[in-house]
Amino acid sequence: MTITKTSPLRRLVDILSDAVTRIDEKYASANLEFPSLDKPFDEDDPACLMLSDSRVVPLSSVIVAAADQLIASARHPMQAVLDIAQSHTISACLNLACETCVTEILREAGPEGLPVKDIAAKNKIHPGKLARALRLLATHHVFVEVSPDVFANNSLSSMLDTGKSTEVLFTQPKAEKFKGVGRSHCAYVELTTGDSMRASALISDTLLDPAVSHSEEPSEAPYLRFSKAKSYFDYLYAPGNEYLKNKFQAAMGTFGTSENSTVVPGGFPWETLPKGTKVVDVGGGVGSACRDIMNKNPLLRFTVQDLPSVTEEAIAYWNHHEPKAITDGQVTIQAHDFFIPQPVKDADVFLLRYLLHDWSNAKAIEILERLREVAVIGKTKVIVVDGLIQYACAVDRKTIRGAEGIVFVGSDEKSGVPAGLLPNLGKAGARNYCLDLTMMAKLNGQERTLGDHIRVMDASGWKIRKIYSPEGRRISHVVAEAV
Ligand SMILES: C[S@@+](CC[C@H](N)C(=O)[O-])C[C@H]1O[C@@H](n2cnc3c(N)ncnc32)[C@H](O)[C@@H]1O
């Protein structure tokens, strides 16, 4: 029998090959070489910077989606499923590497790397066990085993670097680890692979427990099965949990970095807001979103609201980064619980960044209702900066109830996805889906589909007018007006 049809594997390889050719062309035309996986990532290197370029990101997303689908297709399905089933061990090893400062030790050792016994002498971990953890990570392209039992940093492992010296890291109190770190991806990774993973492991137990299975209460989320508190945030801010709290704050700081900026091409056009526009950042943490917006739009005014446990840090943050902003009155830090009536009655914009996803629909509606109570029709906007979850199948958004009249800027569905790939680009966008489950595990919260966003806005007296989905970004800007 002669088989003439193109095999599914070949079709995926063709998609991959086409995207690789186009990326190579982009690098060639910029006279740059594609960055090596073997070297630490250098944020000042134009070749590394180009990885976040909006002309490159859609192509790399296609490569990731096609490569992952190729991996899923190419071998016996049992092997593929077992790989996924065991992936918690990779997270556990990442956590160990972060907690024990392996990246920093290897940075100080240089490109030749260091025998595991010397790494272990510094971080006091059993050398044989550490070698096994690092080998699992090296097998997944985090660290390199340059010769037997000798490990070095590579591009991925360099993302775990606090930038601090090991002398400081091993002598300072643990709660200080993430204080003053420039790049805080390490905090985000440590948080995700630490208590987020513990909570995720309890999702099944919680959903199988009839007493809490259908609950939307933050106090009945999986996280609360091992932490004694009313909710995740109560636990986070309780005395004795400073290490976790500082890690969380530093992890949120990651979202102030350029790759997560709230001021992006194709996002909400902050520059169109008139001078003096009053922006209230609700649950704003230390206010890294406002700082980002203010730096590019210096004529706007900001109030950063959060729980009293955060305001002191917010003041320290602004005094450190923009000392004049608070004294000049351009930025106000205010302790406020968003479940009680909103004290700012004349806001033009309520910004909710990475906030509604912490909460179930019922709680998100309560938060939005408190804002609606002080909103003025025709003046006040709510801008929700969060993920916009795509279905894993093709959907015509016109068929989604309540979507008529919404203006979509950019794409809320991945445009130009090559035929044969998942419409949501699978692995390339998988982080949003993982974050969705993390929110379920920690707070009974959720990332939202278009239909979910519409429902919570409609139920709280707001109407979505526009959704900006910047190309190549994980997040969307959902703009609603009071009705
Ligand atoms: C995921 S963080 C996002 C922080 C910030 N919006 C950002 O993008 O960096 C959620 C924030 O909500 C705050 N928060 C939690 N419960 C709150 C409440 N009841 N009232 C006000 N803020 C609250 C937390 O302290 C935390 O800073």
The ligand as an SDF file (V2000), in Angstrom:
LIG
                    3D

 27 29  0  0  0  0  0  0  0  0999 V2000
   -2.5290   39.7100   43.0440 C   0  0  0  0  0  0  0  0  0  0  0  0
   -2.1770   41.1290   43.9880 S   0  0  0  0  0  0  0  0  0  0  0  0
   -2.1810   42.3800   42.7440 C   0  0  0  0  0  0  0  0  0  0  0  0
   -1.5330   43.6530   43.2140 C   0  0  0  0  0  0  0  0  0  0  0  0
   -1.5100   44.7820   42.1720 C   0  0  0  0  0  0  0  0  0  0  0  0
   -2.8110   45.0900   41.6440 N   0  0  0  0  0  0  0  0  0  0  0  0
   -0.5290   44.5020   41.0570 C   0  0  0  0  0  0  0  0  0  0  0  0
   -0.9520   44.3300   39.9090 O   0  0  0  0  0  0  0  0  0  0  0  0
    0.6940   44.4520   41.3180 O   0  0  0  0  0  0  0  0  0  0  0  0
   -3.7120   41.3910   44.8410 C   0  0  0  0  0  0  0  0  0  0  0  0
   -3.6800   42.5110   45.8640 C   0  0  0  0  0  0  0  0  0  0  0  0
   -4.9840   42.6350   46.4540 O   0  0  0  0  0  0  0  0  0  0  0  0
   -4.7920   43.0100   47.8050 C   0  0  0  0  0  0  0  0  0  0  0  0
   -6.0020   42.6950   48.5840 N   0  0  0  0  0  0  0  0  0  0  0  0
   -6.4590   41.4790   48.9700 C   0  0  0  0  0  0  0  0  0  0  0  0
   -7.6170   41.6010   49.6360 N   0  0  0  0  0  0  0  0  0  0  0  0
   -7.8950   42.9170   49.6760 C   0  0  0  0  0  0  0  0  0  0  0  0
   -8.9790   43.6800   50.2190 C   0  0  0  0  0  0  0  0  0  0  0  0
   -9.9930   43.0850   50.8370 N   0  0  0  0  0  0  0  0  0  0  0  0
   -8.9570   45.0200   50.0520 N   0  0  0  0  0  0  0  0  0  0  0  0
   -7.9160   45.6340   49.4100 C   0  0  0  0  0  0  0  0  0  0  0  0
   -6.8650   44.9650   48.8740 N   0  0  0  0  0  0  0  0  0  0  0  0
   -6.8580   43.6300   49.0050 C   0  0  0  0  0  0  0  0  0  0  0  0
   -3.5920   42.2200   48.2400 C   0  0  0  0  0  0  0  0  0  0  0  0
   -3.0180   42.7560   49.4040 O   0  0  0  0  0  0  0  0  0  0  0  0
   -2.7020   42.3090   47.0110 C   0  0  0  0  0  0  0  0  0  0  0  0
   -1.8240   43.3960   47.0750 O   0  0  0  0  0  0  0  0  0  0  0  0
  1  2  1  0
  2  3  1  0
  2 10  1  0
  3  4  1  0
  4  5  1  0
  5  6  1  0
  5  7  1  0
  7  8  2  0
  7  9  1  0
 10 11  1  0
 11 12  1  0
 11 26  1  0
 12 13  1  0
 13 14  1  0
 13 24  1  0
 14 15  1  0
 14 23  1  0
 15 16  2  0
 16 17  1  0
 17 18  1  0
 17 23  2  0
 18 19  1  0
 18 20  2  0
 20 21  1  0
 21 22  2  0
 22 23  1  0
 24 25  1  0
 24 26  1  0
 26 27  1  0
M  CHG  2   2   1   9  -1
M  END
$$$$
